[in-house]
Amino acid sequence: MPPAIKRKKAEGQWALGYHEPLNKNEENKKNDDGLNVRRRIIDIYSKNGFDSIDPADLRGRFRWMGLYTQRKAGIDGGKTGALEDEELEDRYFMMRVRIDGGQLSGPQLRTIADISTRYARGTADITDRQNVQLHWVRIEDVPAIWEALDAVGLHTMEACGDVPRTIIGCPLAGIAADEIIDATPNLRDIHDRYIGSPEFSNLPRKYKTALSGCTSHCTVHEINDIAYVGVVNEAGEVGYQLFVGGGLSTNPMFSQSLGVFVKPEQASEVWHGVTSIFRDYGYRRLRSRARLKFLMKDWGVAKFREVLEKEYLGYALPDGPAPAAPLPRRDHVGIHPQQDGDYYVGFAPRVGRVSGETLGVIGDLAERYGSGRVRTTIEQKMVILDVPEKDTEALADALAEHDLQVRPSTFRRQTMACTGIEYCKLAITDTKQRSMDLIDELEKRLPDFDQPLTINVNGCPNACARIQVGDIGLKGQLVLDENGDQVEGFQIHLGGQLGATFGKKVRGLKTTSAGLTDYIERVVRKYDEQRTDGETFAEWVHRADEADLK
């Protein structure tokens, strides 16, 4: 008998005719579009309370409206994978406010500050996708929050879920003196056409867009599903190079350039094409393989470009140049000139942790010294725009009075942390407070260290804080201390570089949370002693003796 032919499992690709849901998430999405939950929140759940919420909405479709249940206080990290959602979750919500492009007016910032104070116990975190996250939100208060946001042109729609998430952009778009192109019109056009549209409200998984003409490459195009990077072609025209298929989590991959030149007037149509490919050909069988990066890996650049041009655009895109190399620091912290002669002032909250009161202070200072316009960055930082040169130092001093540093230490400037066990149901370890304590200690122990050094702290393996591309990436897990007891700690990744290499894991290299500061001090001192002139931490890591990394 001839050998049996092994049939490849269907991946749930719609374009190949596989429309039957292959897992619970896909079934839930087929049963009802996530966008429809907004009406039920307003008409039913906010009036009848938490206990009235359908579980399929609570743990699924609520994400389409930027809402997750937060972790119940007092549940340790050892129970994260062992308990069901209903045992882990509290009766309060994390709410994610979309801030596409990181652009905030004075009234918008004041509204978020007021919402934080009135409805979220004063909480507010700047995320690494330019959003603001609030906590302790009650379902009864959600409609009032939405009304307040809507009145100033903000919303929470599709801030989470299997949808196009917040479109990140350079916070200095249209402002920086050295930008290649102002991507703001293209970003707004994509947002206005497609965010909240049923056309893309059921994607295989989350979908992250970056769009920027910044010379710093501050939107980290290397790790987004789709990214536009400003370039100038041989004819002197400004446009974009297109990158597709980036993402981190437990199977990190860098995006790949399609090698095309996208004119500004083509940006929305090309975005529509790439997003449609993900919707139609994306893998829906396994959640762990449902990101666009897996399709790109299997297809390769040539096939992806061919399908985009022939099946979705109907025309060929010309070849385009590669973007210039990024700067060592991409965060826009400090005092820098604008195109119009004024200055922008970038400053560093500690790991994005602010409050409603602090946001109100920032709004006051932005109006006193600038035009009121404020920006968020993907490094959990903020920027005040339109400051006359004569007022920049006075603003820097006023910010410092509220622990907002314009000239922060390396550790304050380049430490990033996810939400952590304080609020997140997926987390195993504390991150925010641990990182803030780490910054304070390192500033005391290494006051003269001034080299670029990123420390990325994550409470679980999902890489919200981009651990694989940090100089020092810390993945939260339970470890054994010197007494053999299981305690909070971190697996350590070293030497990650955006677009170049992911951080390497040294055999057995872990630390308890209590021993974290000692470890980082030790390895940073080794680097400072051994580095050659101009050598980065990542470069040193990849040539250093393993003993010096422990």
PyMOL commands that set and color helices and strands:
alter all, ss='L'
color gray80, all
select helices_A, chain A and resi 14-16+24-31+34-48+50-52+55-58+61-65+77-79+85-88+100-102+106-119+139-151+184-194+198-200+221-223+264-281+287-289+292-299+301-313+350-352+356-369+389-400+410-414+432-445+467-469+516-530+537-541+546-549
alter helices_A, ss='H'
color red, helices_A
select strands_A, chain A and resi 67-71+89-97+103-104+123-126+132-137+168-169+209-212+226-232+238-244+256-257+334-337+343-347+353-355+374-376+382-387+415-417+455-458+472-480+486-494+504-512
alter strands_A, ss='S'
color yellow, strands_A
deselect
rebuild
show_as cartoon
